[in-house]
Amino acid sequence: VPPVRPRQPNVVLLLSDDQDVSLGGMTPMAQARRLLVERGAVGANVFAHSPICGPSRAQLLTGRYFHNLRVDPTVEPKPRPPRESCMHVNVTRVHNATFAPLLRDAGYTVGLFGKY
């Protein structure tokens, strides 16, 4: 009989942006608030490396700081084509460079959904 391996914990990452209270960002999030916050899921100690959604998302998914992901302004063509740049992030440094392959290689089933 093969040894029983301990079960790996589930990992669920929910990423949301445009949640600025003073600009009304929470208004369309009533259902998420009901399903998460009112059931006890709160973030009491939350940080963002960048105040802009695209760079912040890229940093979280790759584990790299923005200065390592940004579009190099000295490289032609300027501006970069949309398929290579989003909000000053060089997307070629993000696509296929997230933590998802590391989780997959550790035996997890992985999915990225939405605008990542």
N, CA, C and O atoms as CSV, one atom per row, in Angstrom:
chain,resi,resn,atom,element,x,y,z
A,1,VAL,N,N,0.854,-1.170,0.000
A,1,VAL,CA,C,0.000,0.000,0.000
A,1,VAL,C,C,0.903,1.237,0.000
A,1,VAL,O,O,1.786,1.366,0.848
A,2,PRO,N,N,0.674,2.158,-0.970
A,2,PRO,CA,C,1.495,3.377,-0.990
A,2,PRO,C,C,1.177,4.258,0.212
A,2,PRO,O,O,0.043,4.283,0.691
A,3,PRO,N,N,2.187,4.980,0.695
A,3,PRO,CA,C,1.939,5.855,1.845
A,3,PRO,C,C,0.942,6.957,1.493
A,3,PRO,O,O,0.916,7.443,0.362
A,4,VAL,N,N,0.142,7.338,2.447
A,4,VAL,CA,C,-0.847,8.396,2.258
A,4,VAL,C,C,-0.160,9.742,2.461
A,4,VAL,O,O,0.415,10.013,3.515
A,5,ARG,N,N,-0.233,10.563,1.445
A,5,ARG,CA,C,0.354,11.906,1.549
A,5,ARG,C,C,-0.637,12.845,2.202
A,5,ARG,O,O,-1.835,12.760,1.931
A,6,PRO,N,N,-0.167,13.736,3.053
A,6,PRO,CA,C,-1.096,14.709,3.635
A,6,PRO,C,C,-1.700,15.584,2.537
A,6,PRO,O,O,-1.039,15.917,1.554
A,7,ARG,N,N,-2.940,15.940,2.721
A,7,ARG,CA,C,-3.641,16.757,1.729
A,7,ARG,C,C,-3.119,18.188,1.751
A,7,ARG,O,O,-2.926,18.780,2.813
A,8,GLN,N,N,-2.894,18.731,0.560
A,8,GLN,CA,C,-2.423,20.107,0.458
A,8,GLN,C,C,-3.570,21.058,0.785
A,8,GLN,O,O,-4.727,20.761,0.485
A,9,PRO,N,N,-3.259,22.194,1.394
A,9,PRO,CA,C,-4.325,23.162,1.669
A,9,PRO,C,C,-4.819,23.808,0.375
A,9,PRO,O,O,-4.071,23.925,-0.596
A,10,ASN,N,N,-6.063,24.219,0.371
A,10,ASN,CA,C,-6.608,24.966,-0.765
A,10,ASN,C,C,-6.048,26.375,-0.746
A,10,ASN,O,O,-5.818,26.945,0.321
A,11,VAL,N,N,-5.833,26.931,-1.914
A,11,VAL,CA,C,-5.386,28.310,-2.046
A,11,VAL,C,C,-6.375,29.019,-2.964
A,11,VAL,O,O,-6.574,28.613,-4.109
A,12,VAL,N,N,-6.986,30.073,-2.457
A,12,VAL,CA,C,-7.905,30.876,-3.257
A,12,VAL,C,C,-7.461,32.324,-3.126
A,12,VAL,O,O,-7.380,32.859,-2.021
A,13,LEU,N,N,-7.177,32.953,-4.251
A,13,LEU,CA,C,-6.776,34.358,-4.258
A,13,LEU,C,C,-7.836,35.136,-5.027
A,13,LEU,O,O,-8.064,34.890,-6.211
A,14,LEU,N,N,-8.476,36.068,-4.348
A,14,LEU,CA,C,-9.439,36.958,-4.995
A,14,LEU,C,C,-8.776,38.313,-5.135
A,14,LEU,O,O,-8.327,38.902,-4.152
A,15,LEU,N,N,-8.717,38.795,-6.343
A,15,LEU,CA,C,-8.085,40.087,-6.602
A,15,LEU,C,C,-9.117,41.029,-7.196
A,15,LEU,O,O,-9.772,40.709,-8.188
A,16,SER,N,N,-9.252,42.167,-6.591
A,16,SER,CA,C,-10.235,43.142,-7.034
A,16,SER,C,C,-9.562,44.503,-7.062
A,16,SER,O,O,-8.654,44.770,-6.276
A,17,ASP,N,N,-10.007,45.357,-7.965
A,17,ASP,CA,C,-9.464,46.712,-7.969
A,17,ASP,C,C,-10.595,47.726,-8.021
A,17,ASP,O,O,-11.769,47.358,-8.067
A,18,ASP,N,N,-10.242,48.985,-8.013
A,18,ASP,CA,C,-11.206,50.087,-8.028
A,18,ASP,C,C,-12.150,50.037,-6.838
A,18,ASP,O,O,-13.356,50.236,-6.987
A,19,GLN,N,N,-11.607,49.772,-5.662
A,19,GLN,CA,C,-12.417,49.693,-4.449
A,19,GLN,C,C,-12.285,50.942,-3.591
A,19,GLN,O,O,-12.505,50.883,-2.381
A,20,ASP,N,N,-11.936,52.052,-4.183
A,20,ASP,CA,C,-11.776,53.299,-3.450
A,20,ASP,C,C,-13.115,53.756,-2.881
A,20,ASP,O,O,-14.044,54.046,-3.634
A,21,VAL,N,N,-13.215,53.820,-1.565
A,21,VAL,CA,C,-14.472,54.176,-0.903
A,21,VAL,C,C,-14.886,55.608,-1.241
A,21,VAL,O,O,-16.065,55.868,-1.483
A,22,SER,N,N,-13.934,56.535,-1.260
A,22,SER,CA,C,-14.289,57.935,-1.499
A,22,SER,C,C,-14.768,58.181,-2.927
A,22,SER,O,O,-15.465,59.165,-3.172
A,23,LEU,N,N,-14.416,57.317,-3.870
A,23,LEU,CA,C,-14.861,57.468,-5.256
A,23,LEU,C,C,-16.041,56.556,-5.591
A,23,LEU,O,O,-16.459,56.485,-6.746
A,24,GLY,N,N,-16.580,55.857,-4.588
A,24,GLY,CA,C,-17.742,55.010,-4.805
A,24,GLY,C,C,-17.427,53.641,-5.364
A,24,GLY,O,O,-18.315,52.983,-5.907
A,25,GLY,N,N,-16.193,53.196,-5.247
A,25,GLY,CA,C,-15.796,51.913,-5.804
A,25,GLY,C,C,-16.466,50.712,-5.170
A,25,GLY,O,O,-16.531,49.647,-5.783
A,26,MET,N,N,-16.969,50.864,-3.943
A,26,MET,CA,C,-17.627,49.738,-3.281
A,26,MET,C,C,-19.099,49.631,-3.659
A,26,MET,O,O,-19.723,48.606,-3.385
A,27,THR,N,N,-19.665,50.648,-4.274
A,27,THR,CA,C,-21.096,50.629,-4.615
A,27,THR,C,C,-21.477,49.419,-5.465
A,27,THR,O,O,-22.455,48.750,-5.128
A,28,PRO,N,N,-20.766,49.098,-6.544
A,28,PRO,CA,C,-21.165,47.931,-7.338
A,28,PRO,C,C,-20.781,46.599,-6.691
A,28,PRO,O,O,-21.071,45.541,-7.249
A,29,MET,N,N,-20.144,46.635,-5.542
A,29,MET,CA,C,-19.662,45.419,-4.913
A,29,MET,C,C,-20.565,44.915,-3.790
A,29,MET,O,O,-20.095,44.204,-2.902
A,30,ALA,N,N,-21.852,45.266,-3.810
A,30,ALA,CA,C,-22.762,44.882,-2.732
A,30,ALA,C,C,-22.839,43.365,-2.570
A,30,ALA,O,O,-22.831,42.875,-1.441
A,31,GLN,N,N,-22.914,42.617,-3.654
A,31,GLN,CA,C,-23.014,41.168,-3.557
A,31,GLN,C,C,-21.714,40.571,-3.010
A,31,GLN,O,O,-21.756,39.666,-2.176
A,32,ALA,N,N,-20.577,41.061,-3.463
A,32,ALA,CA,C,-19.304,40.564,-2.937
A,32,ALA,C,C,-19.200,40.855,-1.447
A,32,ALA,O,O,-18.740,40.009,-0.680
A,33,ARG,N,N,-19.623,42.038,-1.034
A,33,ARG,CA,C,-19.599,42.392,0.386
A,33,ARG,C,C,-20.493,41.430,1.176
A,33,ARG,O,O,-20.109,40.953,2.243
A,34,ARG,N,N,-21.684,41.150,0.646
A,34,ARG,CA,C,-22.608,40.243,1.323
A,34,ARG,C,C,-22.022,38.843,1.429
A,34,ARG,O,O,-22.126,38.202,2.475
A,35,LEU,N,N,-21.410,38.368,0.360
A,35,LEU,CA,C,-20.891,37.004,0.338
A,35,LEU,C,C,-19.561,36.839,1.081
A,35,LEU,O,O,-19.250,35.746,1.553
A,36,LEU,N,N,-18.790,37.893,1.185
A,36,LEU,CA,C,-17.472,37.787,1.816
A,36,LEU,C,C,-17.413,38.484,3.176
A,36,LEU,O,O,-17.225,37.835,4.205
A,37,VAL,N,N,-17.574,39.786,3.174
A,37,VAL,CA,C,-17.384,40.570,4.392
A,37,VAL,C,C,-18.393,40.203,5.471
A,37,VAL,O,O,-18.020,40.014,6.628
A,38,GLU,N,N,-19.657,40.101,5.107
A,38,GLU,CA,C,-20.675,39.789,6.112
A,38,GLU,C,C,-20.548,38.364,6.650
A,38,GLU,O,O,-21.174,38.017,7.652
A,39,ARG,N,N,-19.741,37.547,5.987
A,39,ARG,CA,C,-19.479,36.187,6.473
A,39,ARG,C,C,-18.103,36.077,7.128
A,39,ARG,O,O,-17.648,34.980,7.450
A,40,GLY,N,N,-17.447,37.216,7.320
A,40,GLY,CA,C,-16.219,37.226,8.099
A,40,GLY,C,C,-14.914,37.341,7.349
A,40,GLY,O,O,-13.862,37.381,7.988
A,41,ALA,N,N,-14.921,37.397,6.028
A,41,ALA,CA,C,-13.678,37.523,5.268
A,41,ALA,C,C,-13.332,38.995,5.104
A,41,ALA,O,O,-13.914,39.688,4.269
A,42,VAL,N,N,-12.402,39.458,5.886
A,42,VAL,CA,C,-11.999,40.861,5.818
A,42,VAL,C,C,-10.477,40.945,5.721
A,42,VAL,O,O,-9.760,40.041,6.150
A,43,GLY,N,N,-10.013,42.026,5.160
A,43,GLY,CA,C,-8.584,42.295,5.105
A,43,GLY,C,C,-8.279,43.461,6.025
A,43,GLY,O,O,-8.571,44.609,5.691
A,44,ALA,N,N,-7.701,43.184,7.169
A,44,ALA,CA,C,-7.436,44.226,8.146
A,44,ALA,C,C,-6.026,44.788,8.025
A,44,ALA,O,O,-5.732,45.837,8.599
A,45,ASN,N,N,-5.160,44.119,7.298
A,45,ASN,CA,C,-3.774,44.541,7.186
A,45,ASN,C,C,-3.366,44.389,5.725
A,45,ASN,O,O,-2.646,43.455,5.373
A,46,VAL,N,N,-3.823,45.306,4.875
A,46,VAL,CA,C,-3.703,45.170,3.429
A,46,VAL,C,C,-2.758,46.241,2.885
A,46,VAL,O,O,-2.770,47.384,3.340
A,47,PHE,N,N,-1.944,45.855,1.908
A,47,PHE,CA,C,-0.987,46.780,1.313
A,47,PHE,C,C,-1.044,46.661,-0.204
A,47,PHE,O,O,-1.406,45.613,-0.739
A,48,ALA,N,N,-0.689,47.725,-0.882
A,48,ALA,CA,C,-0.547,47.712,-2.334
A,48,ALA,C,C,0.787,48.367,-2.665
A,48,ALA,O,O,1.116,49.420,-2.120
A,49,HIS,N,N,1.546,47.753,-3.546
A,49,HIS,CA,C,2.851,48.306,-3.917
A,49,HIS,C,C,2.723,49.471,-4.862
A,49,HIS,O,O,3.620,50.309,-4.956
A,50,SER,N,N,1.606,49.528,-5.567
A,50,SER,CA,C,1.381,50.583,-6.545
A,50,SER,C,C,-0.071,51.027,-6.452
A,50,SER,O,O,-0.958,50.189,-6.292
A,51,PRO,N,N,-0.332,52.328,-6.549
A,51,PRO,CA,C,-1.711,52.798,-6.469
A,51,PRO,C,C,-2.506,52.593,-7.758
A,51,PRO,O,O,-3.684,52.947,-7.810
A,52,ILE,N,N,-1.897,52.036,-8.783
A,52,ILE,CA,C,-2.561,51.828,-10.070
A,52,ILE,C,C,-2.809,50.336,-10.239
A,52,ILE,O,O,-1.934,49.521,-9.947
A,53,CYS,N,N,-4.009,49.975,-10.714
A,53,CYS,CA,C,-4.421,48.566,-10.727
A,53,CYS,C,C,-3.514,47.665,-11.552
A,53,CYS,O,O,-3.129,46.600,-11.069
A,54,GLY,N,N,-3.157,48.042,-12.772
A,54,GLY,CA,C,-2.350,47.172,-13.628
A,54,GLY,C,C,-0.993,46.834,-13.035
A,54,GLY,O,O,-0.662,45.654,-12.920
A,55,PRO,N,N,-0.199,47.821,-12.655
A,55,PRO,CA,C,1.087,47.502,-12.037
A,55,PRO,C,C,0.947,46.736,-10.724
A,55,PRO,O,O,1.738,45.833,-10.450
A,56,SER,N,N,-0.038,47.082,-9.919
A,56,SER,CA,C,-0.242,46.379,-8.654
A,56,SER,C,C,-0.563,44.909,-8.902
A,56,SER,O,O,-0.022,44.029,-8.232
A,57,ARG,N,N,-1.443,44.645,-9.862
A,57,ARG,CA,C,-1.823,43.269,-10.213
A,57,ARG,C,C,-0.608,42.504,-10.738
A,57,ARG,O,O,-0.392,41.355,-10.352
A,58,ALA,N,N,0.181,43.122,-11.605
A,58,ALA,CA,C,1.362,42.465,-12.166
A,58,ALA,C,C,2.366,42.118,-11.069
A,58,ALA,O,O,2.977,41.049,-11.102
A,59,GLN,N,N,2.537,43.013,-10.104
A,59,GLN,CA,C,3.469,42.760,-9.005
A,59,GLN,C,C,3.005,41.590,-8.144
A,59,GLN,O,O,3.807,40.737,-7.765
A,60,LEU,N,N,1.720,41.550,-7.839
A,60,LEU,CA,C,1.179,40.477,-7.010
A,60,LEU,C,C,1.314,39.128,-7.703
A,60,LEU,O,O,1.729,38.153,-7.076
A,61,LEU,N,N,0.973,39.056,-8.975
A,61,LEU,CA,C,0.974,37.779,-9.686
A,61,LEU,C,C,2.368,37.240,-9.980
A,61,LEU,O,O,2.549,36.029,-10.109
A,62,THR,N,N,3.360,38.133,-10.087
A,62,THR,CA,C,4.709,37.684,-10.432
A,62,THR,C,C,5.667,37.666,-9.247
A,62,THR,O,O,6.691,36.984,-9.292
A,63,GLY,N,N,5.349,38.402,-8.194
A,63,GLY,CA,C,6.274,38.513,-7.073
A,63,GLY,C,C,7.443,39.430,-7.363
A,63,GLY,O,O,8.460,39.379,-6.671
A,64,ARG,N,N,7.311,40.268,-8.378
A,64,ARG,CA,C,8.381,41.183,-8.766
A,64,ARG,C,C,7.925,42.623,-8.560
A,64,ARG,O,O,6.743,42.933,-8.709
A,65,TYR,N,N,8.854,43.492,-8.220
A,65,TYR,CA,C,8.533,44.907,-8.071
A,65,TYR,C,C,8.335,45.554,-9.440
A,65,TYR,O,O,8.841,45.072,-10.453
A,66,PHE,N,N,7.585,46.659,-9.443
A,66,PHE,CA,C,7.234,47.335,-10.687
A,66,PHE,C,C,8.453,47.738,-11.508
A,66,PHE,O,O,8.418,47.655,-12.736
A,67,HIS,N,N,9.524,48.172,-10.863
A,67,HIS,CA,C,10.697,48.602,-11.648
A,67,HIS,C,C,11.282,47.447,-12.462
A,67,HIS,O,O,12.034,47.681,-13.408
A,68,ASN,N,N,10.946,46.206,-12.107
A,68,ASN,CA,C,11.387,45.044,-12.889
A,68,ASN,C,C,10.374,44.642,-13.954
A,68,ASN,O,O,10.657,43.767,-14.773
A,69,LEU,N,N,9.207,45.261,-13.956
A,69,LEU,CA,C,8.126,44.908,-14.883
A,69,LEU,C,C,7.760,46.031,-15.840
A,69,LEU,O,O,7.021,45.814,-16.801
A,70,ARG,N,N,8.262,47.206,-15.587
A,70,ARG,CA,C,7.818,48.364,-16.359
A,70,ARG,C,C,8.345,48.342,-17.793
A,70,ARG,O,O,9.344,47.695,-18.108
A,71,VAL,N,N,7.647,49.061,-18.629
A,71,VAL,CA,C,8.075,49.240,-20.014
A,71,VAL,C,C,9.331,50.103,-20.009
A,71,VAL,O,O,9.369,51.137,-19.341
A,72,ASP,N,N,10.332,49.701,-20.728
A,72,ASP,CA,C,11.566,50.474,-20.828
A,72,ASP,C,C,11.331,51.631,-21.799
A,72,ASP,O,O,11.134,51.398,-22.992
A,73,PRO,N,N,11.349,52.871,-21.310
A,73,PRO,CA,C,11.047,54.012,-22.179
A,73,PRO,C,C,12.119,54.293,-23.220
A,73,PRO,O,O,11.911,55.120,-24.107
A,74,THR,N,N,13.265,53.619,-23.131
A,74,THR,CA,C,14.338,53.869,-24.106
A,74,THR,C,C,14.275,52.918,-25.295
A,74,THR,O,O,15.036,53.077,-26.250
A,75,VAL,N,N,13.392,51.942,-25.253
A,75,VAL,CA,C,13.304,50.939,-26.310
A,75,VAL,C,C,12.270,51.361,-27.346
A,75,VAL,O,O,11.156,51.752,-26.997
A,76,GLU,N,N,12.638,51.281,-28.602
A,76,GLU,CA,C,11.702,51.565,-29.697
A,76,GLU,C,C,10.832,50.337,-29.945
A,76,GLU,O,O,11.292,49.242,-29.619
A,77,PRO,N,N,9.647,50.412,-30.479
A,77,PRO,CA,C,8.948,51.644,-30.819
A,77,PRO,C,C,8.332,52.288,-29.580
A,77,PRO,O,O,8.063,51.627,-28.577
A,78,LYS,N,N,8.125,53.569,-29.681
A,78,LYS,CA,C,7.473,54.317,-28.606
A,78,LYS,C,C,6.198,54.916,-29.169
A,78,LYS,O,O,6.278,55.562,-30.214
A,79,PRO,N,N,5.064,54.762,-28.583
A,79,PRO,CA,C,4.810,53.886,-27.435
A,79,PRO,C,C,4.798,52.430,-27.866
A,79,PRO,O,O,4.708,52.120,-29.054
A,80,ARG,N,N,4.890,51.543,-26.889
A,80,ARG,CA,C,4.882,50.102,-27.158
A,80,ARG,C,C,3.512,49.674,-27.681
A,80,ARG,O,O,2.507,50.285,-27.319
A,81,PRO,N,N,3.447,48.641,-28.522
A,81,PRO,CA,C,2.148,48.140,-28.996
A,81,PRO,C,C,1.296,47.645,-27.833
A,81,PRO,O,O,1.842,47.151,-26.847
A,82,PRO,N,N,-0.044,47.766,-27.922
A,82,PRO,CA,C,-0.924,47.344,-26.827
A,82,PRO,C,C,-0.710,45.898,-26.379
A,82,PRO,O,O,-0.902,45.594,-25.202
A,83,ARG,N,N,-0.322,45.011,-27.275
A,83,ARG,CA,C,-0.117,43.614,-26.879
A,83,ARG,C,C,1.111,43.445,-25.982
A,83,ARG,O,O,1.297,42.388,-25.380
A,84,GLU,N,N,1.951,44.484,-25.889
A,84,GLU,CA,C,3.158,44.410,-25.073
A,84,GLU,C,C,3.124,45.305,-23.848
A,84,GLU,O,O,3.982,45.196,-22.972
A,85,SER,N,N,2.136,46.189,-23.780
A,85,SER,CA,C,2.142,47.173,-22.704
A,85,SER,C,C,0.735,47.437,-22.188
A,85,SER,O,O,-0.214,47.547,-22.965
A,86,CYS,N,N,0.612,47.535,-20.882
A,86,CYS,CA,C,-0.660,47.885,-20.250
A,86,CYS,C,C,-0.358,48.703,-19.006
A,86,CYS,O,O,0.232,48.193,-18.053
A,87,MET,N,N,-0.752,49.947,-19.006
A,87,MET,CA,C,-0.542,50.839,-17.866
A,87,MET,C,C,0.921,50.844,-17.409
A,87,MET,O,O,1.206,50.731,-16.217
A,88,HIS,N,N,1.833,50.975,-18.356
A,88,HIS,CA,C,3.271,51.063,-18.126
A,88,HIS,C,C,3.905,49.741,-17.722
A,88,HIS,O,O,5.080,49.712,-17.356
A,89,VAL,N,N,3.147,48.640,-17.782
A,89,VAL,CA,C,3.695,47.319,-17.472
A,89,VAL,C,C,4.051,46.625,-18.786
A,89,VAL,O,O,3.248,46.596,-19.719
A,90,ASN,N,N,5.254,46.070,-18.849
A,90,ASN,CA,C,5.661,45.265,-19.993
A,90,ASN,C,C,5.031,43.889,-19.798
A,90,ASN,O,O,5.559,43.067,-19.049
A,91,VAL,N,N,3.910,43.633,-20.465
A,91,VAL,CA,C,3.160,42.397,-20.232
A,91,VAL,C,C,3.940,41.145,-20.637
A,91,VAL,O,O,3.625,40.049,-20.173
A,92,THR,N,N,4.945,41.290,-21.487
A,92,THR,CA,C,5.750,40.121,-21.834
A,92,THR,C,C,6.554,39.635,-20.629
A,92,THR,O,O,7.015,38.493,-20.613
A,93,ARG,N,N,6.726,40.491,-19.622
A,93,ARG,CA,C,7.413,40.091,-18.394
A,93,ARG,C,C,6.443,39.513,-17.361
A,93,ARG,O,O,6.861,39.047,-16.301
A,94,VAL,N,N,5.146,39.548,-17.676
A,94,VAL,CA,C,4.129,39.044,-16.750
A,94,VAL,C,C,3.526,37.740,-17.250
A,94,VAL,O,O,3.430,36.772,-16.496
A,95,HIS,N,N,3.116,37.708,-18.527
A,95,HIS,CA,C,2.501,36.498,-19.070
A,95,HIS,C,C,3.446,35.314,-18.912
A,95,HIS,O,O,4.633,35.407,-19.221
A,96,ASN,N,N,2.917,34.228,-18.438
A,96,ASN,CA,C,3.674,32.990,-18.203
A,96,ASN,C,C,4.786,33.148,-17.176
A,96,ASN,O,O,5.692,32.317,-17.110
A,97,ALA,N,N,4.725,34.209,-16.375
A,97,ALA,CA,C,5.725,34.406,-15.323
A,97,ALA,C,C,5.057,34.595,-13.969
A,97,ALA,O,O,5.658,35.163,-13.057
A,98,THR,N,N,3.816,34.125,-13.827
A,98,THR,CA,C,3.103,34.266,-12.559
A,98,THR,C,C,3.449,33.107,-11.636
A,98,THR,O,O,4.211,32.214,-12.007
A,99,PHE,N,N,2.888,33.126,-10.435
A,99,PHE,CA,C,3.111,32.035,-9.499
A,99,PHE,C,C,2.298,30.793,-9.858
A,99,PHE,O,O,2.495,29.742,-9.248
A,100,ALA,N,N,1.389,30.885,-10.832
A,100,ALA,CA,C,0.543,29.750,-11.205
A,100,ALA,C,C,1.346,28.506,-11.628
A,100,ALA,O,O,1.020,27.412,-11.168
A,101,PRO,N,N,2.374,28.621,-12.476
A,101,PRO,CA,C,3.135,27.412,-12.825
A,101,PRO,C,C,3.818,26.756,-11.623
A,101,PRO,O,O,3.968,25.535,-11.583
A,102,LEU,N,N,4.227,27.558,-10.657
A,102,LEU,CA,C,4.850,26.994,-9.457
A,102,LEU,C,C,3.844,26.172,-8.664
A,102,LEU,O,O,4.170,25.095,-8.164
A,103,LEU,N,N,2.612,26.683,-8.550
A,103,LEU,CA,C,1.569,25.924,-7.862
A,103,LEU,C,C,1.211,24.657,-8.647
A,103,LEU,O,O,1.034,23.584,-8.069
A,104,ARG,N,N,1.108,24.801,-9.970
A,104,ARG,CA,C,0.803,23.635,-10.807
A,104,ARG,C,C,1.867,22.553,-10.636
A,104,ARG,O,O,1.542,21.374,-10.493
A,105,ASP,N,N,3.136,22.957,-10.649
A,105,ASP,CA,C,4.221,21.999,-10.504
A,105,ASP,C,C,4.232,21.338,-9.126
A,105,ASP,O,O,4.794,20.255,-8.955
A,106,ALA,N,N,3.609,21.995,-8.144
A,106,ALA,CA,C,3.504,21.433,-6.793
A,106,ALA,C,C,2.275,20.543,-6.647
A,106,ALA,O,O,1.992,20.045,-5.557
A,107,GLY,N,N,1.537,20.341,-7.750
A,107,GLY,CA,C,0.408,19.429,-7.718
A,107,GLY,C,C,-0.959,20.062,-7.616
A,107,GLY,O,O,-1.961,19.358,-7.487
A,108,TYR,N,N,-1.019,21.379,-7.671
A,108,TYR,CA,C,-2.303,22.075,-7.588
A,108,TYR,C,C,-2.963,22.172,-8.957
A,108,TYR,O,O,-2.285,22.204,-9.984
A,109,THR,N,N,-4.289,22.218,-8.961
A,109,THR,CA,C,-5.033,22.577,-10.159
A,109,THR,C,C,-5.147,24.094,-10.131
A,109,THR,O,O,-5.579,24.671,-9.132
A,110,VAL,N,N,-4.762,24.735,-11.219
A,110,VAL,CA,C,-4.636,26.197,-11.225
A,110,VAL,C,C,-5.525,26.786,-12.314
A,110,VAL,O,O,-5.664,26.211,-13.393
A,111,GLY,N,N,-6.124,27.936,-12.023
A,111,GLY,CA,C,-6.867,28.683,-13.021
A,111,GLY,C,C,-6.769,30.164,-12.754
A,111,GLY,O,O,-6.867,30.595,-11.605
A,112,LEU,N,N,-6.577,30.944,-13.787
A,112,LEU,CA,C,-6.597,32.407,-13.691
A,112,LEU,C,C,-7.769,32.878,-14.531
A,112,LEU,O,O,-7.854,32.558,-15.717
A,113,PHE,N,N,-8.666,33.629,-13.931
A,113,PHE,CA,C,-9.883,34.064,-14.600
A,113,PHE,C,C,-10.024,35.571,-14.504
A,113,PHE,O,O,-9.593,36.182,-13.526
A,114,GLY,N,N,-10.621,36.162,-15.509
A,114,GLY,CA,C,-10.842,37.607,-15.491
A,114,GLY,C,C,-9.673,38.340,-16.119
A,114,GLY,O,O,-8.906,37.762,-16.889
A,115,LYS,N,N,-9.544,39.598,-15.790
A,115,LYS,CA,C,-8.446,40.381,-16.350
A,115,LYS,C,C,-7.265,40.314,-15.382
A,115,LYS,O,O,-7.241,40.994,-14.356
A,116,TYR,N,N,-6.333,39.516,-15.718
A,116,TYR,CA,C,-5.136,39.419,-14.894
A,116,TYR,C,C,-4.022,40.080,-15.624
A,116,TYR,O,O,-2.898,40.126,-15.124
